[in-house]
Amino acid sequence: MAKTSARERYAHQSGRLFEDFTVGDVYHHLPGRTISQQDNAWFTLLTMNTHPLHFDEEYAAETEFGRPLVASPLTVAIIVGMSVSDVSAAAIANLGWKEIKLPAPVFPGDTLYANTEVLDKRESRSRPNAGIVSVLTRQCGVAAWAIAFPRRTVTSRASRYFSFGNTCEVHLAT
């Protein structure tokens, strides 16, 4: 029996390709995600974040917030994860991040929702079968406050009818 590659074993690929992005489109990422204190504590342990504001309830009670805050990299990871099926599931790799803004705190027990708007797209100047797409992902909490705006860059396939050698750079200005 001939060995098949991992890529050949996947019958369905979700996510948008370069041609699927339209400037001005907004993708609503569902379902929402409620962050627990256990999620927060595990994340701080996993990342070796030793700031007590994330896991020490007595310490956090004496701060201006009055309770533990969710570690901001966890918030960013969740909102980017929520956008993957719509924005970057067909991507090959994330290439970079910039302009991450967290204008409001996230607390354990908050439920996060996100949407992504396509801001710009163009063909790549250096790759004939590639394109650059800029998007803004907005994270909304229970009160519908925007709380995070990450920008990221990924490489994604350029066409539904691709050979695995053709790629598309998708710059996600989330």
C-alpha positions as a LaTeX table, in Angstrom:
\begin{tabular}{lrrr}
\hline
Residue & $x$ (\AA) & $y$ (\AA) & $z$ (\AA) \\
\hline
Met1 & 0.00 & 0.00 & 0.00 \\
Ala2 & 1.33 & 3.42 & $-0.94$ \\
Lys3 & 1.88 & 5.85 & 1.89 \\
Thr4 & $-0.21$ & 9.04 & 1.69 \\
Ser5 & 0.91 & 12.36 & 3.08 \\
Ala6 & $-0.90$ & 14.03 & 5.96 \\
Arg7 & $-2.12$ & 16.73 & 3.58 \\
Glu8 & $-3.68$ & 14.14 & 1.27 \\
Arg9 & $-5.58$ & 12.54 & 4.19 \\
Tyr10 & $-7.57$ & 15.70 & 4.93 \\
Ala11 & $-10.78$ & 15.59 & 2.87 \\
His12 & $-12.09$ & 18.96 & 4.05 \\
Gln13 & $-10.21$ & 22.20 & 4.64 \\
Ser14 & $-12.04$ & 25.03 & 6.36 \\
Gly15 & $-11.02$ & 28.66 & 6.23 \\
Arg16 & $-10.91$ & 31.20 & 3.47 \\
Leu17 & $-8.45$ & 31.34 & 0.63 \\
Phe18 & $-7.17$ & 34.59 & $-0.87$ \\
Glu19 & $-9.96$ & 34.73 & $-3.44$ \\
Asp20 & $-12.60$ & 34.28 & $-0.72$ \\
Phe21 & $-11.75$ & 37.52 & 1.11 \\
Thr22 & $-13.75$ & 40.65 & 0.18 \\
Val23 & $-12.81$ & 44.06 & 1.58 \\
Gly24 & $-15.51$ & 45.20 & 4.00 \\
Asp25 & $-16.78$ & 41.71 & 4.85 \\
Val26 & $-17.26$ & 40.97 & 8.56 \\
Tyr27 & $-17.09$ & 37.39 & 9.86 \\
His28 & $-18.78$ & 36.67 & 13.20 \\
His29 & $-16.94$ & 33.93 & 15.07 \\
Leu30 & $-19.19$ & 31.62 & 17.06 \\
Pro31 & $-19.56$ & 30.13 & 19.56 \\
Gly32 & $-18.43$ & 32.51 & 22.29 \\
Arg33 & $-16.01$ & 31.33 & 24.97 \\
Thr34 & $-16.41$ & 31.76 & 28.74 \\
Ile35 & $-13.04$ & 31.96 & 30.48 \\
Ser36 & $-12.85$ & 30.27 & 33.88 \\
Gln37 & $-10.40$ & 31.00 & 36.67 \\
Gln38 & $-9.09$ & 27.47 & 36.12 \\
Asp39 & $-8.32$ & 28.33 & 32.46 \\
Asn40 & $-6.54$ & 31.45 & 33.71 \\
Ala41 & $-4.55$ & 29.64 & 36.43 \\
Trp42 & $-3.50$ & 26.85 & 34.05 \\
Phe43 & $-2.40$ & 29.37 & 31.44 \\
Thr44 & $-0.31$ & 31.33 & 33.95 \\
Leu45 & 1.35 & 28.10 & 35.09 \\
Leu46 & 1.95 & 26.91 & 31.53 \\
Thr47 & 3.55 & 30.22 & 30.52 \\
Met48 & 5.39 & 30.74 & 33.83 \\
Asn49 & 3.59 & 34.05 & 34.39 \\
Thr50 & 4.14 & 34.64 & 38.11 \\
His51 & 2.14 & 37.85 & 38.52 \\
Pro52 & $-0.26$ & 37.20 & 41.43 \\
Leu53 & $-2.97$ & 39.37 & 39.87 \\
His54 & $-3.90$ & 36.36 & 37.71 \\
Phe55 & $-4.16$ & 33.63 & 40.35 \\
Asp56 & $-4.03$ & 35.02 & 43.91 \\
Glu57 & $-7.56$ & 36.10 & 44.87 \\
Glu58 & $-6.45$ & 37.82 & 48.10 \\
Tyr59 & $-3.78$ & 39.83 & 46.30 \\
Ala60 & $-6.17$ & 40.71 & 43.45 \\
Ala61 & $-8.85$ & 41.82 & 45.93 \\
Glu62 & $-6.52$ & 44.61 & 47.09 \\
Thr63 & $-5.97$ & 45.99 & 43.57 \\
Glu64 & $-8.08$ & 48.51 & 41.68 \\
Phe65 & $-9.76$ & 45.55 & 39.93 \\
Gly66 & $-10.86$ & 43.82 & 43.14 \\
Arg67 & $-10.51$ & 40.34 & 41.64 \\
Pro68 & $-8.13$ & 38.32 & 39.44 \\
Leu69 & $-7.62$ & 39.40 & 35.83 \\
Val70 & $-7.35$ & 36.99 & 32.93 \\
Ala71 & $-3.76$ & 36.98 & 31.64 \\
Ser72 & $-3.78$ & 39.12 & 28.49 \\
Pro73 & $-1.92$ & 36.57 & 26.31 \\
Leu74 & $-4.72$ & 34.09 & 27.10 \\
Thr75 & $-7.31$ & 36.61 & 25.90 \\
Val76 & $-5.37$ & 37.14 & 22.66 \\
Ala77 & $-4.90$ & 33.39 & 22.17 \\
Ile78 & $-8.63$ & 32.74 & 22.57 \\
Ile79 & $-9.77$ & 35.48 & 20.19 \\
Val80 & $-7.26$ & 34.47 & 17.53 \\
Gly81 & $-8.33$ & 30.85 & 18.00 \\
Met82 & $-11.96$ & 31.87 & 17.55 \\
Ser83 & $-11.09$ & 33.45 & 14.18 \\
Val84 & $-9.17$ & 30.50 & 12.74 \\
Ser85 & $-12.08$ & 28.65 & 11.11 \\
Asp86 & $-13.13$ & 31.82 & 9.25 \\
Val87 & $-9.81$ & 33.55 & 8.60 \\
Ser88 & $-6.74$ & 31.34 & 8.75 \\
Ala89 & $-7.64$ & 27.64 & 8.80 \\
Ala90 & $-6.37$ & 27.37 & 5.22 \\
Ala91 & $-3.17$ & 29.19 & 6.19 \\
Ile92 & 0.25 & 27.64 & 6.11 \\
Ala93 & 1.80 & 29.64 & 8.98 \\
Asn94 & 1.47 & 32.77 & 11.10 \\
Leu95 & 4.28 & 35.13 & 10.14 \\
Gly96 & 3.95 & 37.94 & 12.65 \\
Trp97 & 1.89 & 40.04 & 15.05 \\
Lys98 & 1.53 & 43.75 & 15.72 \\
Glu99 & $-0.74$ & 46.34 & 17.28 \\
Ile100 & $-2.28$ & 44.22 & 20.01 \\
Lys101 & $-4.44$ & 46.52 & 22.14 \\
Leu102 & $-6.28$ & 45.56 & 25.32 \\
Pro103 & $-8.32$ & 48.64 & 26.31 \\
Ala104 & $-10.53$ & 46.86 & 28.88 \\
Pro105 & $-9.85$ & 44.10 & 31.42 \\
Val106 & $-11.12$ & 40.54 & 31.10 \\
Phe107 & $-12.15$ & 38.69 & 34.27 \\
Pro108 & $-12.70$ & 34.99 & 34.92 \\
Gly109 & $-16.35$ & 34.28 & 34.13 \\
Asp110 & $-16.48$ & 36.70 & 31.18 \\
Thr111 & $-17.76$ & 35.31 & 27.90 \\
Leu112 & $-15.84$ & 36.52 & 24.87 \\
Tyr113 & $-17.11$ & 36.92 & 21.33 \\
Ala114 & $-15.20$ & 38.04 & 18.26 \\
Asn115 & $-15.65$ & 39.25 & 14.72 \\
Thr116 & $-13.19$ & 39.98 & 11.94 \\
Glu117 & $-13.41$ & 42.68 & 9.28 \\
Val118 & $-11.44$ & 42.51 & 6.03 \\
Leu119 & $-9.64$ & 45.85 & 5.67 \\
Asp120 & $-7.54$ & 45.39 & 2.55 \\
Lys121 & $-6.28$ & 42.80 & 0.09 \\
Arg122 & $-3.81$ & 42.78 & $-2.76$ \\
Glu123 & $-1.76$ & 40.37 & $-4.79$ \\
Ser124 & 1.74 & 39.72 & $-3.55$ \\
Arg125 & 4.51 & 41.56 & $-5.42$ \\
Ser126 & 7.01 & 38.78 & $-4.75$ \\
Arg127 & 4.92 & 35.62 & $-5.21$ \\
Pro128 & 2.85 & 35.14 & $-8.38$ \\
Asn129 & 0.24 & 32.89 & $-6.73$ \\
Ala130 & $-0.08$ & 34.77 & $-3.47$ \\
Gly131 & $-2.02$ & 37.64 & $-1.94$ \\
Ile132 & $-1.89$ & 39.90 & 1.10 \\
Val133 & $-5.05$ & 40.34 & 3.20 \\
Ser134 & $-5.34$ & 42.72 & 6.16 \\
Val135 & $-8.05$ & 42.10 & 8.72 \\
Leu136 & $-9.10$ & 43.55 & 12.07 \\
Thr137 & $-10.39$ & 41.09 & 14.68 \\
Arg138 & $-12.46$ & 42.66 & 17.42 \\
Gln139 & $-12.99$ & 40.82 & 20.69 \\
Cys140 & $-16.17$ & 41.70 & 22.49 \\
Gly141 & $-17.02$ & 40.84 & 26.08 \\
Val142 & $-20.37$ & 40.41 & 27.77 \\
Ala143 & $-21.00$ & 44.16 & 27.62 \\
Ala144 & $-19.95$ & 44.17 & 23.94 \\
Trp145 & $-16.83$ & 46.21 & 24.71 \\
Ala146 & $-14.00$ & 45.81 & 22.27 \\
Ile147 & $-11.14$ & 44.46 & 24.34 \\
Ala148 & $-8.42$ & 43.23 & 22.00 \\
Phe149 & $-7.22$ & 44.06 & 18.52 \\
Pro150 & $-4.39$ & 41.78 & 17.40 \\
Arg151 & $-2.71$ & 42.12 & 14.02 \\
Arg152 & $-1.16$ & 38.97 & 12.61 \\
Thr153 & 0.34 & 37.73 & 9.38 \\
Val154 & $-0.13$ & 34.21 & 8.00 \\
Thr155 & 0.73 & 32.43 & 4.77 \\
Ser156 & $-2.35$ & 30.87 & 3.16 \\
Arg157 & $-3.22$ & 28.96 & 0.00 \\
Ala158 & $-4.14$ & 31.12 & $-2.98$ \\
Ser159 & $-6.84$ & 29.08 & $-4.68$ \\
Arg160 & $-9.37$ & 26.32 & $-4.08$ \\
Tyr161 & $-7.76$ & 24.51 & $-7.00$ \\
Phe162 & $-4.23$ & 24.63 & $-5.70$ \\
Ser163 & $-1.24$ & 22.39 & $-5.90$ \\
Phe164 & 0.48 & 22.23 & $-2.53$ \\
Gly165 & 3.40 & 24.25 & $-3.90$ \\
Asn166 & 1.29 & 27.40 & $-4.39$ \\
Thr167 & 0.83 & 29.62 & $-1.35$ \\
Cys168 & $-0.69$ & 32.97 & $-0.48$ \\
Glu169 & 0.53 & 35.37 & 2.18 \\
Val170 & $-2.43$ & 36.55 & 4.23 \\
His171 & $-1.58$ & 39.46 & 6.51 \\
Leu172 & $-4.19$ & 39.56 & 9.23 \\
Ala173 & $-4.28$ & 43.06 & 10.67 \\
Thr174 & $-6.63$ & 42.03 & 13.40 \\
\hline
\end{tabular}
